[in-house]
């Protein structure tokens, strides 16, 4: 795992050196909001003139060209909160929805003003934070923890499962999947920075599609692990093999999940640090210190996962791992669809009275919540089937010297 973390830092260095600066140093976040406000006002003028499509495109210019590209979004996520960034993104989407829905001009004006107010509040907060080196360190630390935590959880859980199930020799495949993802993230970061046709909405589409594929794989893997939670089921699985070995297809599936977990935010994270370095002139050392501390904390998380995998009995460990990956799948579904909404691929239908919980990928739209609810129901059904099926079979056909109510835990 140490090699993986070293590769993360080296990959970041490579991208930052060769991709070029994302924003001019010395500009404050309020300066950027000034520019965004001009674009958003122009968007409103085009809407009043009767060109709703051009108006929406101008909102996209403000979002993709400034809020995302210059690292505004990621800095808000790291220095304020992920929920706040999600609320601002939602306001961008709501403004575009009103424009395409032929809403009254007064409503669109109010929506644009609300968006500018939110951006101004965040810019003022961030400008105050960045006056000190501590602010730059915290921004850097929080972003690597935020983006790296999910990847470490997924990779750590899979590695712990392989070790616990007697397949330690297959762990290298998972590490290789992670390393390949890091390399792919660097390539994508360079392409997104150099080729404008890949930036903006296309970047959101790539990220969204990656998250949804990862979610499908996580549902599959979590169900497979839960199916082996019962001692009898695991014994039968082992007996069906000549040795404690997974099939090639299973190993590739696990490696692919690790790849997706790392790749899904890798390129965007590299671009974020690039923008952060440009915005915090003279404080690069504090940013790199934040990355180093964050990487060390991720190592601690990984070690804790490994230790828990050793101490927990088989059944609780397999169940906990399956549930953890299921939760990650639900989070990936919500976040993936949100990315597609930002890329103008999926519509936005507001759900009043529900706030955003960015950490769990919960957002107040029909398009994100309905798939999550459907998947949750599916996961609960699979959970019940996988955990009660073996017990019913054991009661109907107990092993020799084993009563019908024998304890199946180890």
N, C-alpha and C positions, 0 to 999 in steps of 0.2 A: 504493500500500500504506500510505503514511503516513496517508491519510484513513481507511483501515480501522482502523488502530490508534487513531487519535483517537476514532473512533466507539465503539471498545470501552470506552475510559475514560469517555466521555460517557454511554454506555448504563449503565455501572456506577453512575455518579453518579445518574442518573435513578432507577434501581431502588432504590438505597440511600436516597434522599431520600423517595421516595413510597411505598415498600413498608412502611416501619415497622420497628422493631427486632425481631429474631428471638429475642433472649435478653436477659435482664436483666443489665446491666453489674455487675461486681464479683463475680460468682460464679466460683468456681474449677471446673476440670474434675472435681476430686474431689467437689465439691458436687453436680455433675450425676450422677456415678456413684452417689452416695448415693441420689438419687431413682430412678435406674434400678434399683438393687438392690432397693428396695422393690417396684417394679413386677414385677421378675423373681421375687421371692419369692412375690408374690401369684399370679403365673402358675403356679408350682410347686404352691401350695396348691390352686388350681383343678384342676390335673391330678390331684392325689391325691384330690380330691373326686369325680373321675369326669367332669369336663367338659373334655375334651381340646381342643375347639374354642375354648372361652373361654380356655383356657390359652395356646393359640397366639396368639390375638388380643392377649393381654397382652404377649407377646414382641414383637409388632408395635408395640404402643404404646411399648415401650422403644426399639425400633429407629427407627421413623419419627418418634416424638415427641421423642426426645432425641438419639440417636446421629447421626441424619441432619439433622434440622431445626435443631438447635443448632450444627451445624458440627463436631461431634466427629469424624465420619468424615473430612471433608476436612482437618481440622487434623492428624489422624494421618497422612494421606497426604502432606501437605506437610512436616511436622516430623519424622516418624519414617520411614515408607516406605509405598509403595502396597501392597507385599506384606503388610505388617502389617495394614493396613486390610482387605485381602481375607481374611486369616486370621480376623479378628474377625467379619466378615460371614459367613464360612463357618460359624463357631461359632453365630451366630444361626440360620442355616438348619438346621444339624444339630440344634439344640435343638428347633426346630419340627418337624422330621422325626421325631424320637423321640417327641414328644408325639402326633402324628397316627398314628404307627405302633404305639401302645400299648406302648411300651418299659417295662421295669420302673421303678418309681418311683426306685429307687436310681440307675439310669443317668441318668434325667432330672435328678435332684438333682446328680449329678456334672457333667453337661453345663452346668447353670445356674451351678454354682460355678466351673467353668472359665471360662465367659464373664465372670462378674463379676471374676475374678482378672485376666483379660486387660484388661478395661476399667480396672481400678484401676491396673495397671502403666502403661498408656498415659496415664491422667490424671495420675499422679505425674510422669511424664516431661514432659508438656506444661506442668504447673503450674510446674515448675522452669525450663523454657525461657522461659515468658512473664514471668518475673521481670525480664527485661531487654528494652530496646527492640530489641536485635539479634535476639532470638528472634521478635518480632512481624514484623520486617523479613524474616527468612528464611522464615517461614511464608507471608507474602504473596508473596514472590519465587518460592518453589518452586511455589506453587499456580498462578500465572499461566503459569509455564514448563511445568508438567505439562499443564495443560488447553489452553494455547495452542500447544504444540509440534506436536501432531498436526494441528491445524487449519492451522497455517502450512505444515507439510510437504505436506499435500494441496493447499492453495491454491497454494503456491509451485511445486509440481511441475506442476500444470495450467497455470499462467501461463507457466512456462518452456517447456513443451511447445508452447503456442500461439505464443509468440514464435519458437521454433526452427523451427516448421513453416510459418512465413510467414503466420500468422494473428494478428498483433499487434493488429489492429483488433477482434478478438473478446475481448480481455482484459477490456474494460469489463464484459462480461456476467458474468464470473466475480467481479469486484469487486462488482457489483450483487447477485449472489447472496449474497455474504458480508455485505454491508450489510443486506440484507433479513433475513438470519438473525439479525443482531445486534438489529434491531428486534423480531423475533419472540421472541427470547430475553428481552428486557425485558418484553414483554407477558406471556409465560409466567411469568416470575419474579413479577410483580405478582399474577397470578392464583393462583399456587401459594401465595403469602403471604397473600392475602386470602380465598380460597375454600378452606375446609378440605376440601371434598369432592374437590378436585384434588390435595391433598397426599398424602403417604404412599405407599401401594402404587400409586396412579394415576400419580404422578410417575415411579416406577421403570418402569412400563409404557410411558409416553410415551418415556422415554429409551431403553429397550430396543428398542422398535419403530423409533425413529429410527436407532439404530445398525445394526440389521439391514437396513433399507432402504439405508442408506449403504454397507454391505458389499456388497450386490448391485450397486449402481451402481459401486462401485470395481472389482469383478471385471469388469464390462462394460467400463469405461473402460481398465483395465490391459490387457485382452485386445486392445482396439482399437488401443492404442498399440503393443503388441508386434507387431501385424500389419503395422505400418508401419516396423518396425525395419530391414528389408532395403531396400537402395538401389533394387533393381528394383521391389519392392512399392510403395515411396514414389513412385517415378517414374511407375508405372502409375496410382497414385491421383491424382497431380497432373495427369497427362494426361487423366484422365477428367473433370476439371473445366475450366472455361474459364479459371480462375485459381486461385491458392492460397487457396481459401476452403472452410471447413467448411459443411456443411448447417445449416439452422436447428435441426433436431432435435439434431444433434451438439453445437452450441453450448449449447442449453438443457440437455442432459444434463450437460455439464461444469459449467455454472452451478449446476445442481441438486446435483451432488456437493459443490461448494464450500459451498452453502447447508447441506447436511446436516452437513458437517464442522464448521462453525462452530456450528450450532444445537444439535448433539447434547449439548453440555455447557454451552452459554451460560447458560441460566437457572440451572442448579445452581451455576455458578461465581459468578454475581451473588449468590445467596443465601448462598454460603459467605463471601464478603467481608462481607456484611451481618452474619452471625453472628460473624465474626472481629473486626469493629469493636466489636461489643457485648461480646465477651469480653476485649478488650485495652483497657480503659478508660484514656484518656489517652495512648495510643500511636497514634492515628489517623495522625499524620504519618509514622511509620515504615512503616505499612501502605501508605499511598499512595506512599511512596518505593519500596517493594518492587514495587508495580505498575509504576511508571515504569521501574525498572531492568529488570524482566522484559520489558516492552514493547520496550525498546531492544534487549535480547538477541534477542528474536524477530525484530526488524528485521534484525539481523546474520545470523540463520539464513536469512531470506528472500533477503537479498542474496547469500549464499554459494550458494544454490540457483541463482539467476539467473546468477552468474558461472560455475558449473560447467556450466550449460546452454550457455554460449557456447564454453567451452574444449574440452568433450568432443566427439569425432567423433559424427556422427549415430547410427550404429548403437549404440555403447555408451551414449549418452545415452538413446535410446528404450528400450533394454533395462533400464537402471537405473531409469528412471521407471516402467516397467511393473512391475518387481519390487517397487519401493518401495510402489506403490499396492496391490499384491497382499498384501504384508505388513500394510499398514494394514487391508485387508479382513479378514484373519484375526484381527487384534486386535479389530476392531469386532464380529466374530461372537461371540468369547468374551465380550467385555464386555457386548454386547447381551443375550445369553442369561443372563448373571449378573444383569443388572438385572431381567429377567423372573422369575428365581428369587426375587429379593428381593421382587418384587411378587406372589409366590405364584401365578404363572401357569404356571411350568415347575417340575417336581419337582427334587429334589436327590438324586443317587445318588453317594456318595463313591467316589473312586478312591484307595485307600491307596498311599502311597509316592511320591506326586507333590505337589510344592509349587506355590505360586502364583507366577507371573511376571506381575505386574500390568501392566508396561509393554507386554508382548506380548499381553495379554488371555488368558493361560493360567491356568486354574483347575482344581483337582482334582475335577472332576465329570464323569460320563459325558455329561451333557447339553451341556456346553460343548466337551469334547474331540472327541466323535464328529463333530459338524458341521464343526469345524475340520479334522479329518483328511480328511473327504470333500472339503471345499473345496480343501484343499492338493493332493490327488490331481488334482482337476479343473484347478487352476491349472498344475500340472506338465505335464499332458497338453496343455493349451492352449499353454503355453510351448514345448514341443517341436514341436508342430504349426506354430505361427506362425513359429518360427525355422528349422526344417528344410525346411518346404514350399517356400518361395521358392528355396532353394539347389538343391533337387532339380529344380525347374522350370527354373532357370537352366542346370543341367548338361544337361538334355534339350533345351533350346531356347535356346542362348546368343545374346546380342545380337550384331549385326554387329561384326566386329573384336574380339570378346571370346571368349577361350578358355573351355572348360568349367570351368576351375578359377580363373577370374578372381576377384580380391578384390572383395567386395561392400561393404566398409567404405569410408567416406568419411573 
